[in-house]
Amino acid sequence: MSNFQITPIRYIKGEIELPPDKSIFHRALILSSLAQGKSKIKKIQRGEDCLSTLNNLKLMGVKIEEKKESLLVYGEGLRSLKEPPDILNCGNSATTMRLLAGVIAGQGFYSVLSGDEYLKKRPMKRITEPLRKMGAKVFGREDGQFPPLTLAGGRLRGIHYSSPIPSAQVKSCILLAGLFAEGDTSVTEPLQSRDHTERMLRYLGGDLEIDNLKVTVKEGSVLEGKKIFVPGDISGAAFFIAGAVILGGSELKIINVGLNPTRRGFLDILIRMGAEIEIISQKTKCEEEVGNLLIKGGSELEGIVIEKEIIPQLIDEIPVLAVVACFAQGETVIRGAKELRFKETDRIKAIVEGLRKMGANIEEKEDGMVIRGGKKLKGGECQSYGDHRIAMALTIAALGAKKKSKIIDVECINTSFPEFREILKNISV
């Protein structure tokens, strides 16, 4: 188990380009494997989560080659995957497990999806239930509630599913299974979740209909291999943005970062709080918005109320948003974020505990938290609980504290962002 010893810094300064967006990279790998012909994915996401997806696709017979800073994926069509010779190890990645379950449900073979101790605690009934309605044979612990999952793929029928929660992973699992189903398959959500699967499907030639919160994949969709550009990860950028915002004198430029509207909630909230953030040279590449950001520190931040409607657009960024709120004047209230309790750890409990140990005035609620800012953090010893986003959020909090801090168990950062510490070191002053 490794730890971070963190000394506070004065400000953040520099220009950075982030590794490819993790969410998009998973989908690029999976959908290009199901396409007809070669795809070239520019730049490689080397986090353990995405490598889990890549390695499992190889186990199912997909030919993937690394060429300098790109991947070549040789797709042979929707039904070209082969029965894996071993268990498909998803590591810590719920995205890998849930999306591959949707794909494998429509294949004609047997497989087992498993993962690490944290993934085995993640709720899976949210996907096993709709997959069973489509005719898939899916088994798991506690009647499909928890991994490992066993799938015996076969013929599927399209369904029209109303998801009780806004979840891109649930939606994507069902839409991917829908590629193999007889009849159309649709998913309707209560709130808009991130839409990377829809965009990638459309870019590779999938037949899709989108009607507000309802997405339908048409029977008989065929995907075609193409060149795929994956923008920098906005969720990874959030940590450096937060650091620049809370430290006066900071000036940070982030280039080629993803600006998908379903992922920009963090930026919108910071701007509402008074942060100085400028979006420049925005364009669209491979159906995704991409641009550069300029962030300047020193603005006086004000606490705000964050309601459930925007939560799906910033669900991964809430831990580091809580950090920013500690440096804002007044009270910040976060509501409607109960889904955070079902991540790699209970992120509500973990970030409240960690920030409180650093001296924050923060209160845990069932579906969120209340942060009373304006009080300088003192620093302290905090536990990540094996959650990469908690580890990185507490690291950023420590940069603005009075004294040194220690973050325990930071190896988990490698699941999503192995370059995190090196990039932070290069822009810290």
C-alpha positions in Angstrom: 0.0 0.0 0.0 1.5 3.3 -1.1 0.8 6.8 0.4 1.1 10.4 -0.7 2.9 12.9 1.6 1.7 16.3 0.3 3.2 19.7 1.0 0.9 22.7 0.4 1.8 24.8 -2.7 1.4 28.5 -3.7 -0.4 28.1 -7.0 -0.7 26.0 -10.2 0.8 27.2 -13.5 1.3 25.7 -16.9 -0.3 24.0 -19.9 -1.3 20.4 -19.9 -3.0 17.8 -22.2 -4.9 15.0 -20.4 -4.9 11.3 -21.3 -7.8 10.2 -23.4 -11.3 10.2 -21.8 -11.8 7.0 -20.0 -15.5 6.7 -20.7 -15.1 7.3 -24.4 -12.1 5.0 -24.7 -14.0 2.1 -23.3 -16.7 2.6 -25.9 -14.2 3.1 -28.7 -12.5 -0.2 -27.9 -15.8 -2.2 -27.6 -17.6 -0.7 -30.6 -14.6 -0.8 -32.9 -14.2 -4.5 -32.0 -17.8 -5.1 -33.2 -17.4 -3.0 -36.4 -16.5 -4.3 -39.8 -13.0 -3.4 -40.7 -10.0 -1.6 -39.1 -10.3 1.3 -36.7 -7.5 3.5 -35.5 -7.9 4.9 -32.0 -5.5 7.9 -31.7 -3.7 8.1 -28.3 -4.0 5.3 -25.6 -5.7 5.4 -22.2 -3.3 3.4 -20.0 -5.4 3.4 -16.8 -6.0 -0.1 -15.5 -9.8 0.2 -16.1 -9.4 0.7 -19.8 -6.6 -2.0 -20.0 -9.1 -4.4 -18.5 -11.5 -3.8 -21.3 -8.7 -4.1 -23.9 -7.4 -7.4 -22.4 -10.8 -8.9 -22.2 -11.6 -8.1 -25.8 -8.3 -9.8 -26.8 -9.3 -12.9 -24.8 -12.5 -13.0 -26.9 -10.4 -13.1 -30.1 -10.3 -9.4 -31.1 -7.0 -8.5 -32.9 -5.7 -5.2 -31.3 -2.2 -3.8 -32.1 -0.4 -0.9 -30.5 1.4 1.4 -32.9 3.3 4.2 -31.3 0.6 6.3 -29.7 -2.4 4.7 -31.3 -4.3 1.4 -31.3 -5.4 -0.5 -34.4 -8.5 -2.6 -33.8 -9.4 -5.2 -36.5 -13.2 -5.6 -36.2 -14.9 -8.5 -37.9 -18.5 -7.7 -37.2 -21.1 -7.9 -34.4 -21.0 -11.7 -34.0 -17.3 -12.2 -34.4 -16.3 -12.6 -30.7 -15.2 -16.0 -29.5 -15.7 -17.9 -26.3 -12.9 -16.8 -23.9 -10.6 -19.5 -22.5 -10.6 -18.0 -19.0 -12.6 -15.8 -16.7 -12.9 -12.2 -18.0 -11.2 -10.2 -15.2 -12.6 -6.6 -15.1 -10.4 -5.5 -12.3 -11.9 -2.5 -10.6 -13.9 -1.4 -13.7 -17.7 -1.5 -13.5 -17.8 0.1 -16.9 -15.9 -2.9 -18.3 -18.2 -5.4 -16.6 -21.5 -3.7 -17.4 -20.8 -2.9 -21.0 -19.2 -6.2 -21.9 -22.2 -8.0 -20.2 -24.4 -6.3 -22.8 -22.2 -7.4 -25.7 -21.7 -11.0 -24.4 -25.5 -11.4 -23.8 -25.9 -11.5 -27.6 -23.0 -13.8 -28.4 -23.4 -17.6 -28.7 -21.0 -18.6 -25.9 -20.5 -19.0 -22.2 -18.4 -16.6 -20.1 -17.8 -15.4 -16.6 -17.1 -11.7 -15.7 -15.4 -11.1 -12.4 -13.2 -8.4 -10.7 -11.4 -7.2 -7.6 -12.8 -7.0 -4.1 -14.4 -3.6 -4.7 -16.1 -4.5 -8.0 -17.6 -7.6 -6.4 -19.5 -5.2 -4.1 -21.0 -3.1 -6.9 -24.7 -3.5 -7.7 -25.3 -5.5 -10.9 -29.1 -6.2 -10.8 -29.6 -2.9 -12.6 -28.2 -4.7 -15.7 -29.0 -8.3 -15.1 -32.7 -7.5 -14.8 -33.2 -5.8 -18.2 -30.8 -8.3 -19.9 -33.0 -11.2 -18.6 -36.1 -9.4 -20.0 -34.3 -9.5 -23.4 -33.9 -13.2 -23.0 -30.3 -13.4 -21.8 -29.3 -16.1 -19.4 -27.4 -14.2 -16.7 -26.5 -15.4 -13.2 -24.7 -13.9 -10.3 -24.5 -13.8 -6.5 -27.7 -13.0 -4.8 -29.8 -13.6 -7.9 -27.6 -11.5 -10.1 -27.2 -8.6 -7.6 -23.4 -8.9 -7.3 -20.4 -10.3 -9.4 -19.1 -12.6 -10.5 -21.6 -12.7 -13.4 -22.1 -15.8 -15.6 -23.6 -15.3 -19.0 -24.8 -17.9 -21.5 -25.3 -15.8 -24.6 -28.0 -16.4 -27.2 -30.9 -15.0 -29.0 -32.2 -11.7 -27.7 -35.4 -9.7 -28.2 -35.7 -6.0 -28.2 -37.3 -4.3 -25.2 -38.5 -0.8 -24.3 -36.9 -0.2 -20.9 -37.6 2.6 -18.5 -34.5 2.9 -16.2 -35.3 3.8 -12.6 -31.9 5.7 -12.4 -30.0 7.9 -14.8 -27.0 5.7 -15.6 -24.8 5.7 -18.7 -23.5 2.3 -17.9 -27.0 0.8 -17.6 -28.2 2.5 -20.7 -25.1 1.5 -22.7 -25.4 -2.2 -21.6 -28.9 -2.4 -22.9 -28.2 -0.5 -26.1 -25.2 -2.8 -26.8 -27.4 -5.9 -26.2 -29.9 -4.3 -28.6 -27.4 -4.5 -31.4 -28.0 -8.3 -31.3 -31.7 -8.3 -30.7 -34.7 -9.1 -32.8 -36.7 -5.8 -33.0 -35.8 -2.3 -31.8 -34.4 -1.7 -28.3 -35.0 1.6 -26.4 -34.0 3.0 -23.0 -35.8 5.9 -21.3 -34.1 7.6 -18.4 -35.5 9.9 -15.7 -32.7 12.4 -16.2 -30.1 12.8 -19.0 -26.9 10.7 -18.3 -23.7 11.0 -20.4 -24.3 10.0 -24.0 -20.9 8.8 -25.3 -22.3 5.4 -26.4 -25.0 7.1 -28.5 -22.4 9.4 -30.1 -19.9 6.6 -30.8 -22.7 4.3 -32.2 -23.8 7.1 -34.5 -20.2 7.9 -35.6 -19.6 4.3 -36.6 -22.8 4.0 -38.6 -25.3 2.6 -36.0 -29.0 3.3 -36.7 -30.2 5.3 -33.7 -33.2 7.4 -32.8 -33.0 9.9 -30.0 -36.2 11.5 -28.6 -35.4 13.6 -25.6 -34.6 11.1 -22.8 -35.4 8.0 -24.9 -32.7 6.4 -27.1 -33.6 3.6 -29.6 -31.1 1.4 -31.4 -32.7 -0.1 -34.5 -32.6 -3.8 -35.4 -30.0 -4.7 -38.0 -27.5 -1.9 -37.2 -24.1 -2.4 -38.8 -21.0 -0.7 -37.6 -18.0 0.4 -39.8 -14.4 0.8 -38.6 -13.1 4.3 -38.7 -10.4 6.6 -37.3 -11.4 7.6 -33.8 -10.1 10.6 -31.9 -10.7 10.5 -28.1 -10.5 13.9 -26.4 -8.8 14.5 -23.1 -10.6 13.3 -20.0 -12.7 16.1 -18.4 -13.2 14.1 -15.2 -9.4 13.9 -14.9 -9.0 17.6 -15.8 -11.5 18.4 -12.9 -8.8 17.8 -10.3 -6.4 20.3 -11.8 -9.2 22.8 -12.6 -10.2 22.6 -8.9 -6.6 23.1 -7.8 -6.2 26.2 -10.0 -9.5 27.6 -8.9 -8.8 27.4 -5.1 -5.2 28.7 -5.3 -4.9 32.4 -5.9 -2.3 33.3 -8.6 -2.9 30.1 -10.6 -3.1 30.1 -14.4 -3.7 26.8 -16.2 -4.4 26.0 -19.8 -5.8 22.6 -20.7 -5.8 21.6 -24.4 -7.9 19.2 -26.4 -10.3 18.3 -23.5 -13.7 16.8 -24.0 -16.6 19.3 -23.6 -19.6 17.0 -24.1 -22.6 18.8 -22.7 -23.5 15.7 -20.6 -20.1 16.0 -18.9 -19.8 19.8 -18.4 -21.8 20.1 -15.2 -18.6 20.6 -13.1 -17.5 23.5 -15.2 -21.0 25.1 -15.1 -21.1 24.7 -11.3 -17.7 26.3 -10.8 -18.6 29.2 -13.1 -21.8 29.7 -11.0 -19.7 29.7 -7.9 -17.6 32.6 -9.4 -14.6 30.7 -10.9 -12.8 32.3 -13.8 -12.9 29.6 -16.5 -12.8 30.4 -20.3 -13.7 27.9 -23.0 -11.7 28.6 -26.2 -11.5 27.1 -29.7 -14.3 24.6 -29.4 -14.9 22.2 -32.2 -16.5 18.8 -32.9 -14.5 15.6 -33.6 -16.0 12.2 -34.0 -19.3 13.5 -32.7 -17.7 14.8 -29.5 -17.2 18.4 -28.5 -13.5 19.3 -27.9 -11.8 22.5 -26.9 -9.3 24.3 -24.7 -9.8 25.7 -21.2 -8.1 28.6 -19.5 -8.5 28.7 -15.7 -7.3 31.5 -13.4 -7.3 31.4 -9.7 -8.0 34.1 -7.2 -11.7 34.8 -7.8 -13.9 34.9 -4.7 -16.0 31.7 -4.7 -19.5 31.6 -3.3 -21.4 28.5 -2.0 -24.4 27.4 -4.0 -27.2 24.8 -3.9 -26.7 21.9 -6.3 -29.9 20.0 -7.1 -30.4 16.5 -8.4 -31.2 17.6 -12.0 -27.5 18.3 -12.8 -26.0 15.5 -10.7 -25.7 13.0 -13.7 -23.5 15.6 -15.5 -21.0 15.7 -12.6 -21.4 12.5 -10.6 -17.7 11.6 -10.8 -16.6 15.2 -9.9 -18.7 15.6 -6.7 -15.8 14.6 -4.4 -13.5 17.3 -5.8 -16.4 19.7 -6.0 -16.8 19.2 -2.2 -13.1 20.2 -2.0 -13.7 23.5 -3.9 -16.8 24.2 -1.7 -14.5 24.2 1.4 -12.7 27.2 -0.1 -15.9 29.1 -1.0 -17.6 31.6 1.2 -20.9 30.5 2.6 -22.8 27.2 2.4 -22.8 24.7 -0.5 -25.5 22.1 -0.5 -25.4 19.0 -2.7 -28.6 17.0 -3.1 -29.8 14.0 -5.2 -26.4 12.3 -5.3 -27.2 9.0 -3.5 -25.7 7.1 -6.4 -22.3 8.1 -5.0 -22.8 5.5 -2.3 -22.6 2.7 -4.9 -19.3 3.6 -6.4 -15.9 2.0 -5.7 -16.6 3.0 -2.1 -19.3 5.1 -0.5 -18.0 8.4 -1.8 -20.3 10.5 0.2 -19.1 9.0 3.5 -15.5 8.9 2.3 -15.1 12.5 1.2 -17.0 13.8 4.2 -14.7 11.9 6.5 -11.5 12.9 4.7 -12.3 16.6 4.5 -13.5 16.6 8.1 -10.1 15.2 9.2 -8.5 18.1 7.3 -10.6 20.6 9.3 -13.5 21.2 7.0 -17.0 22.0 8.3 -18.9 19.4 6.4 -22.0 17.4 7.1 -23.1 14.1 5.6 -26.6 13.7 4.3 -28.3 10.6 2.9 -28.2 11.9 -0.7 -25.4 14.4 -0.5 -23.7 16.8 1.9 -23.6 20.3 3.3 -20.2 22.2 3.2 -19.8 25.4 5.2 -16.8 27.0 3.5 -14.4 29.9 4.2 -12.4 28.1 6.9 -8.8 27.3 6.0 -8.1 23.5 5.9 -5.4 22.5 8.3 -4.2 19.3 6.7 -4.3 15.8 8.1 -4.1 12.0 7.5 -6.8 10.7 5.3 -7.9 7.3 3.9 -8.8 6.8 0.2 -10.7 3.5 0.9 -9.2 2.2 -2.4 -11.2 4.8 -4.5 -9.2 6.7 -7.1 -11.4 9.7 -7.1 -11.4 10.1 -3.4 -7.5 9.8 -3.4 -7.2 12.5 -6.0 -9.8 14.8 -4.5 -8.1 14.7 -1.1 -4.7 15.3 -2.8 -6.1 18.6 -4.2 -7.5 19.6 -0.9 -4.1 19.0 0.7 -2.4 21.4 -1.7 -4.4 24.3 -0.2 -4.1 23.3 3.4 -2.0 25.0 6.1 0.2 22.0 6.9 1.4 18.8 5.3 -1.1 15.9 4.7 -0.9 12.2 4.2 -3.2 10.3 1.9 -3.3 6.6 2.6 -3.6 3.9 -0.2 -3.1 5.8 -3.4 -2.2 2.9 -5.7 -5.9 3.0 -6.7 -5.2 6.1 -8.8 -3.6 3.8 -11.4 -7.1 2.4 -12.2 -8.0 5.6 -14.0 -5.1 8.1 -14.1 -1.6 6.7 -13.7 -0.2 10.1 -15.0 -1.9 12.1 -12.3 1.0 12.6 -9.9 3.5 13.5 -12.7 1.2 16.1 -14.3 0.5 17.6 -10.9 4.2 17.8 -10.0 4.9 19.7 -13.3 2.3 22.4 -12.7 2.8 22.9 -8.9 4.6 26.0 -7.8 
